[in-house]
Amino acid sequence: MNHNVLLAILDSMPDPVVFVDTGHIIRYLNKAAAAQYQKPDHPDLLGRSIFDCHNKQSRQIILDIFKSFMDGADERFLSINKSNQKVYMRAVRNNAGEVIGYYERYEVNV
C-alpha cells in the first residue's frame, strides 16, 4: 500500500489523529485534527511540541504514559473528553518493536 492511500485513509476518519514522535514533536495531523486543533492561537502545529498545547498536569500525564510505552505498554487510557468519548494514547512501533511515537485514539463512551 502506498503512502497516499494511507494518508487518504487517515484523512477519511472523523476523529482527530495526531501523531507525535518520541521527542514529543507533532509530525502529522489528519483533516479532523487540523480542523479541531489549528486555531488562530495555534495556526501551525506541525513541528511544534505537543507540550505547547497542554498544561503542566497534562504534560506529566503524557510523559508518564510515554514512559509506560518505553517499558512495553501499547495503549493507556487518558481521559473522557467533552464529547463523552474515551481517549487513549497508543504507542506506534517500528518492525523491530521500538517506539517511534504515539497518537490519541477515541472511543464512544456507552
N, C-alpha and C positions, 0 to 999 in steps of 0.2 A: 504494500500500500504506500502510495507516495505522500509526501509532506502536505500537499494542497488538499488531499482528501481528508487527512487527519484534522487539519485546520477547519475545514468545512464542517466536519462532524462536531467539533468543539463549538464552533460559532452557531450551530443549529440548536444547541442546548439552551433551554430557557433560564437555567440557573447560572449565576456568575461562576466562572472558573478563573482563578488567579494562580498562576504557577510562580513559585518563589524558589530561588536556588539556595544552596547551603550557606551562602553569605548573606541570606535574607534580603536579596535584591529581587524585585518584581521583574520577571522575564517575559511573561505572557499574560494577557487578559483576553478572554473571549468577548464577543459583542455584548453579551448581557452584563459582564463585569465592567466593561468600559462605560456602558450606559448608566450603571448604578454608581460607580465609584469615581469616575473622572468628572469632577465638578470644577467650578471656577477656582476654588481654593486648592484643588489637586488636578490641574489640567492634563498633565502627562505623568502617569505613574510608572511607566516602563523605565527601568534603570534606577529607580529610587528604592530606598529601603522600605520594607514592609512596616518598619517601626515608625516611619514618618506619619503613618496613618493610625497609629494606636497609642493609647496612653500607657503609663508605666506599668499598671497592673496587667493589662493585656499583653504587653511586651514580655513580662515574666512568664505568663501562661504559655505563650508561643515558644519561648526558649525552653521551658520545661518539657513541652510536648516534643519539640525538636530533639532534645536530649534522649527522650524515650525512643525516637526513631533511630538514633545512632546506636542505641542499646538493643535494637532488634524489633521494636514495635512497628506495626504497619499502619495503624489508624488509632486515633484517640478522639473521644467526644470533646467538643469545645464549648458549645453553648446552645441555647434556643434563641433564635433571632426574633425580630419584631413581626415577622410573617408566620410565626409559630412553627418554624422549621428547625429540626435538629441540625446543628452544624458540626461536622467532623473535620479534623485535619488528617490528611492521608499522605504517607510517605511515597515518594517516587524513587524507584531504584533502577540502576542500570543492570545489564546482563550478569554482572559479577556480584549483584546483591548490595552494592554500595548505594547509600542515599545520595541522590543528586539534586533533591529538592522536595517540595511538598505543595499541596493545594488544599483548599477547603471543599468539602462535599456536603450537599444539602439533602435533607430527607424530610418529607412531610411528617409532622408530629400528629399522629392519630390517637 
